[in-house]
């Protein structure tokens, strides 16, 4: 490995370390998503990774399933550059797509009309419920009959079980404090400062700031009070036409949801996008702004 390739790998590892600080069972979550896909789809499949970041999830999928291919979608130019350079050796098994899931035409950049699986981790909680519905609807259209969607993310408890939410917040805070207590432990803010100052990424850090500023002008600032709760995810997946929706792994409010495109039924919607605003809103986890 050359010095430059080694530097890219160290950057990718620092991202994983930072994320694991907030999600100590992150690798277990990855394993559940990765190692059971073939039980439903077989050895050969095309997976769409929504909000892929630098590729933490899909590189594990490709490593375990050598006949699989991945389409990786993200909007962050810094994370895309990091992933492209650190994970350059997958060849035609991997296609990077620069697209914003808030753009209703994001799917037009994929170059395919059908995929076997849609996966995502620690991303979709950033979306307002109306946008989440639109993304899930598009995912349902892209999935072939019998295809699956798996989303691993923070999905807050619905209003009511205050003790559950308090325990989840305490566990998350404790994990983060332990992870970032050491001098070189990079939390969310420090990791981005570190990446922006790194020789390999400094050139794209300015582009990232400009892109995010423009996106905020188009879509408005994110409302943290609209973090989708578990019931919102289930409702949007149902209205998107997916079935067999349930939690297949859970650590407090860190969950993996599985949904299936029913092979025997057409995708039918029962609510308009605007009606999402009246759904029960989840609460925002207090421990970190992971994306």
C-alpha positions in Angstrom: 0.0 0.0 0.0 1.4 3.4 -1.0 1.6 6.3 1.6 -1.3 8.1 -0.1 -3.5 5.0 -0.1 -2.6 4.4 3.6 -3.6 8.0 4.4 -7.0 7.5 2.8 -7.5 4.3 4.8 -6.6 6.1 8.0 -9.1 8.9 7.2 -11.8 6.3 6.6 -10.9 4.5 9.9 -11.2 7.8 11.7 -14.7 8.3 10.4 -15.7 4.8 11.5 -14.1 5.5 15.0 -16.1 8.7 15.3 -19.4 7.1 14.3 -18.8 4.1 16.6 -18.3 6.4 19.5 -22.0 7.4 19.2 -23.1 3.9 18.2 -21.1 1.3 20.2 -23.0 -1.6 18.6 -22.6 -0.2 15.1 -20.7 -3.3 13.8 -23.4 -5.6 15.1 -26.0 -3.5 13.3 -23.9 -3.7 10.1 -23.6 -7.5 10.5 -27.3 -8.0 10.9 -27.9 -6.0 7.7 -25.0 -7.5 5.7 -25.0 -11.2 6.6 -28.7 -11.9 6.2 -29.3 -10.3 2.8 -28.5 -13.5 0.9 -31.0 -15.4 2.9 -33.7 -13.4 1.2 -32.1 -12.5 -2.1 -29.5 -15.2 -2.8 -25.8 -14.6 -3.5 -26.2 -12.2 -6.5 -28.0 -9.0 -6.1 -27.9 -5.2 -6.7 -28.2 -3.1 -3.5 -28.9 0.6 -3.4 -27.2 2.4 -0.4 -29.1 5.6 0.5 -26.9 8.2 2.1 -23.8 6.0 1.9 -21.3 8.5 3.3 -17.8 7.1 2.7 -19.1 3.6 2.3 -19.1 2.1 5.8 -22.1 -0.2 5.2 -21.7 -1.2 1.5 -18.0 -2.1 1.8 -19.1 -4.8 4.3 -21.8 -5.9 2.0 -19.4 -6.3 -0.9 -16.8 -8.0 1.2 -19.3 -10.7 2.4 -21.1 -11.1 -0.9 -18.5 -11.2 -3.8 -21.2 -11.5 -6.5 -23.1 -8.4 -5.3 -23.0 -4.9 -6.7 -23.9 -1.6 -5.0 -25.1 1.8 -6.2 -24.0 4.2 -3.5 -25.8 7.6 -3.2 -24.8 10.6 -1.2 -24.7 14.4 -1.5 -21.7 15.3 0.6 -18.7 16.0 -1.6 -16.1 15.4 1.1 -17.5 12.0 2.1 -17.8 11.0 -1.5 -14.2 11.9 -2.2 -13.1 10.0 0.9 -15.0 6.9 -0.1 -14.0 7.0 -3.8 -10.3 7.2 -2.8 -10.3 4.8 0.1 -12.5 2.2 -1.6 -11.2 2.3 -5.2 -10.6 -1.4 -5.6 -14.2 -2.6 -6.2 -14.2 -1.8 -9.9 -17.5 -2.2 -11.7 -19.1 -3.7 -8.6 -19.6 -0.2 -7.2 -21.2 2.9 -8.7 -21.0 6.2 -6.8 -23.9 8.6 -7.4 -23.8 12.3 -6.3 -27.5 13.1 -5.5 -29.6 14.8 -2.8 -32.5 12.6 -1.5 -34.5 15.7 -1.0 -34.5 16.3 -4.8 -37.6 14.5 -6.1 -35.6 13.5 -9.2 -32.6 12.0 -7.4 -33.4 8.5 -8.7 -32.9 9.6 -12.3 -29.1 9.6 -11.7 -29.0 5.9 -10.8 -28.9 4.5 -14.3 -31.1 1.5 -13.3 -34.9 1.0 -13.0 -34.8 -1.9 -10.5 -32.7 -3.0 -7.6 -33.0 -6.1 -5.3 -32.3 -4.3 -2.0 -32.4 -0.8 -0.6 -30.2 -0.3 2.5 -29.4 2.7 4.7 -27.8 3.4 8.1 -27.8 6.5 10.3 -29.0 8.8 7.5 -32.8 8.9 7.1 -33.4 10.4 10.5 -32.2 13.7 8.9 -35.2 13.8 6.6 -38.5 15.5 7.4 -41.5 13.1 7.4 -42.8 14.4 4.1 -39.4 13.9 2.4 -39.1 10.5 4.1 -42.4 9.4 2.5 -41.2 10.5 -0.9 -37.9 8.6 -0.5 -39.7 5.4 0.7 -42.1 5.7 -2.2 -39.3 5.9 -4.7 -37.5 3.0 -3.0 -40.7 0.9 -3.3 -40.8 1.7 -7.1 -37.2 0.8 -7.5 -37.4 -2.5 -5.6 -38.2 -5.5 -7.6 -41.1 -7.7 -6.4 -39.8 -9.6 -3.4 -37.0 -7.1 -2.9 -36.2 -5.8 0.6 -35.5 -2.5 2.4 -33.4 -2.3 5.5 -32.9 0.9 7.4 -30.7 1.0 10.5 -31.1 4.3 12.3 -32.0 6.2 15.4 -35.8 5.9 15.6 -37.0 7.7 18.7 -39.8 6.3 20.8 -43.2 7.8 20.2 -44.4 10.4 22.8 -45.4 8.6 25.9 -42.8 6.1 27.1 -40.7 8.7 28.9 -38.6 6.2 30.8 -37.7 4.3 27.7 -36.5 7.6 26.0 -34.6 8.6 29.1 -32.8 5.3 29.3 -31.9 5.4 25.6 -30.6 9.0 26.0 -28.5 8.0 29.0 -27.0 5.0 27.3 -26.1 7.0 24.2 -24.6 9.9 26.3 -22.5 7.4 28.3 -21.2 5.7 25.2 -20.2 9.0 23.7 -18.5 10.3 26.8 -16.4 7.1 27.1 -15.5 7.1 23.4 -14.4 10.8 23.3 -12.8 11.1 26.7 -9.3 10.3 25.3 -7.3 13.1 23.8 -7.4 11.8 20.3 -11.0 10.8 20.3 -12.7 12.8 17.5 -16.3 13.5 18.1 -18.6 14.8 15.3 -17.5 18.4 15.3 -13.8 17.6 15.8 -13.8 15.0 13.0 -15.2 17.5 10.5 -12.6 20.1 11.6 -9.9 17.4 11.2 -11.1 16.4 7.8 -11.4 20.0 6.5 -7.7 20.6 7.5 -6.4 17.4 6.1 -4.2 17.8 3.0 -6.2 15.2 1.1 -9.6 16.8 1.8 -8.9 20.5 2.3 -9.7 21.3 -1.4 -13.2 19.9 -1.2 -14.1 21.3 2.3 -15.0 24.7 0.8 -17.2 23.0 -1.9 -19.0 21.2 0.9 -19.8 24.4 2.7 -21.1 26.1 -0.4 -23.2 23.1 -1.4 -24.8 22.8 2.1 -25.5 26.6 2.1 -27.2 26.3 -1.3 -29.2 23.3 -0.2 -30.5 25.2 2.9 -31.6 28.0 0.6 -33.6 25.6 -1.5 -35.0 23.2 1.2 -34.8 25.4 4.3 -33.0 24.6 7.6 -33.6 21.2 9.2 -36.1 21.2 12.0 -34.7 18.9 14.7 -38.1 18.5 16.2 -39.2 16.6 13.2 -36.9 13.6 13.7 -39.1 10.7 12.4 -40.2 8.3 15.2 -40.6 4.6 14.8 -44.3 4.9 14.1 -43.6 7.5 11.4 -41.1 5.1 9.7 -43.7 2.3 9.8 -46.5 4.5 8.5 -44.4 5.9 5.6 -43.2 2.4 4.6 -46.8 1.1 4.7 -48.0 4.0 2.6 -45.2 3.5 0.2 -46.6 0.1 -0.6 -44.1 -2.1 1.4 -45.2 -5.0 3.6 -43.9 -7.2 6.4 -42.6 -4.1 8.2 -41.0 -4.9 11.5 -38.0 -4.4 13.8 -35.4 -7.1 13.3 -32.7 -5.7 15.7 -32.8 -3.1 18.4 -30.7 -1.4 21.0 -33.0 1.0 22.8 -34.0 3.5 20.0 -31.3 2.3 17.6 -33.1 -0.1 15.4 -33.1 -2.0 12.1 -36.4 -2.0 10.2 -37.1 -4.6 7.5 -39.7 -4.1 4.8 -40.5 -6.2 1.8 -41.9 -5.3 -1.7 -44.8 -7.8 -1.8 -44.4 -9.8 -5.0 -48.2 -10.3 -5.3 -49.4 -6.7 -4.9 -49.0 -3.5 -6.7 -47.6 -0.4 -5.0 -50.6 1.7 -3.8 -50.5 4.9 -1.8 -53.2 5.9 0.7 -51.9 9.3 1.9 -50.6 12.4 0.1 -47.2 13.8 1.0 -48.7 16.8 2.6 -50.7 14.7 5.1 -47.4 13.6 6.6 -47.3 16.8 8.6 -50.2 15.7 10.7 -48.5 12.4 11.8 -47.2 11.9 15.2 -43.8 13.5 15.5 -40.9 11.8 17.2 -38.6 13.3 19.7 -35.0 14.2 19.0 -32.3 12.1 20.6 -30.1 14.3 22.8 -26.8 12.5 22.4 -25.3 13.5 19.0 -25.9 14.9 15.5 -24.7 11.8 13.7 -25.4 11.7 10.0 
